[in-house]
Amino acid sequence: MTFIKYLSVIDLNGRNIKLLLLSIVFMLATVGCGVYSFTGASVPPEAKTVSVTLFPNKAEIVQPSLSQTFTDALRDKFTSQTSLSIIPRGGDLHFEGEITRYSTEPVAITGQQTAALIRLQITVNVRYTSKFSTKDNFETSFSRFQDYNSSLNLSAVEADLIEKISAELVDDIFNKAVVNW
């Protein structure tokens, strides 16, 4: 009988030792050089703050609420997924950039030469700097889109689409900056 099979048949006060050992191994595996969270974030242990400056909308089409919506979503990601404190500027980790594209274009053209779907696309240019891990610094453009039915007016679905696209962009940025898989 192998050791694991042997452990699976032993009970200690009604608890399975195999489950206990697997839990211990998992906990030990999550301890590393950085501060680890169950989101996969690996932040330098000496980092205590993050700053996210407002991302101005420099796209040809300026949607008035996009800048604040996107910036708030990025700040919220760090407050909910790390133990870092948000400060206005000069954080141990710092994000800045601009929204460079906000556009709609037809996709899925039908036989009648009309679009069945319209695509809303948002692109942001992000500059990330870390005071403690300069090798992780980057400047990168991130782009995401959502399609919506062409029978709908953009203004009817715009807020929801912006929220979804912002969430996807924020996930991409967060993963590039602090998830080291």
N, C-alpha and C positions, 0 to 999 in steps of 0.2 A: 504494500500500500504506500503510495507516495505521501510526502509530507503534507501537501495541500489537502489531499483526500482525507488524511488522518485528522487534520485540523477541522475539516467540515463535519466530522461526526462527533467531535468533542463539544460538550456543552459546559459552560461555566456559569452557574447561577442563572440558567435560562437564556444566556446570551451566546451567540455563536462566535467562537474565537476567530474563525476565518474572517467574518465581517469586521471584527475588532482590529485584526492585523491589517486588513486592507485599508481601513480608515486611518490607521497610524501611518502606513506607507504613503497614503495620499497626502496627509498633513505634512509629513517630512519632505515630500517631493515639492510641495508648494513653497517651502522656505527657500529663498534665494538671496542674491546680492541686493535686490531692490525691494521696495515695498510692494507686496503682491496683493492683489484683490481678486475675488472670484470672477471678475470681468476679464481677467487676463492682463490687466494693466501692470506694468513693471516700471515704477517711478523711481528715480534715484533716491536712496534713503535720506539723503540730506535735503532734498527738495521739500519745502513746506508751503510754497505759494505758487499760484498760477495767475497770470494776467492775460486778458483777452481784450484787445482794443476793438472799438467799433469798426466793423468792416464796411467802409463806404461803398455805395453802389455806383460804380463807374461804367456800367454797361450802357449800351446805346439806349435801351429802354429801361427807365428807372421806375421800379415798382416801389411806392413810398414806404411800405412796411417791411420790405425784404431785409434791409440792412439790420434793423433791430431784431427781427425774428431770427435771422441766422446767428447773429452774435449772441443772443440770449440762449439759443439752443446749444452753442458750443460751451458757453459758461456753465449751463445746467448739466451738461455731460460730465464735466470735471467735478462739479460739486456732488453729483450723485454717484459717480463711479470711482472716485479717489478720496483720499482724506486731505487733499490740498485745499488751502484757503484761497478764495478769489480776492485779488487786490487790483486796484485800477491800473497800475503800471509798474514795471520793474520786477515782475514775479520771477521766481527761480526758473519757471517755465513760462515762456511768453509766446503768444500768438498775435499776429497782425496780418493784414492783407486787405484785399478788396474784391468785391463782386465784379467780375469782368464780362459776364454774359448773362442775359436774361432774354430768352427768345422763344417764340413759338414757330412751329413749322408743320406742314401737313405730312402725315405718314399714312400708310395703308390706303393707297389710292384705289378707288372702286372702278368698275367697268364704265361708269358714267363720267369718268375723269374728275371725280370729287373725292375729297379725303374722308375716309371713314373715321380716322383718328387724327388728333392734333397732339403734337409733342411740345411740352413745356420743358425747356432745358435751362439749367443754372450752372454757371462755372464760377468758382472762387479761386483766387490766387492766395496762397497761404505761406507766410514766413514764420517758421518755428525756431526758437532758440532756447537752449537749455544752458544754464550757468554751470552745470556739473557734468554734462555729457555732450560736449561740443561735436563729437562725431555723429550725433543724432540730429543735429540742426539741418533744416532743409527749407527750400523754397520750391513749392510744387503747386500746380493747378489741379483742382479736383472738379469733376463735372458729373452731374447726375440729371436724370430726366424722368418725367412721368407722362404717360399718354392719357388723353381723355377723349370721350366721344365728341365728334365734330358737331353733333346736334346740340351740344351744350354751349352756353356762352362762357367764355373764360372767367368772367367776373363771378359767375355762379360757383365755380370750382377752384378758383385761384388760391384762396386761403388754405384750403385742404391740401392742394398740390404743393404749395410752398412749404407747408409744415412737413409733408412726407419727404420732399427733396432735401430740405434742410437736415432732417434726421439722418438721411443716407449720407449726405456730405459730412456731417459731424462724425458719424461712425467711421468713415474713411480717414478723416483727419486724426481722430483719436487713435485709431489702430496704427497709423503710420508713426505717430509721435510717441506713444507709450506702450503699445502692445508688441512685444518682441517674440513672436512665435516663429 
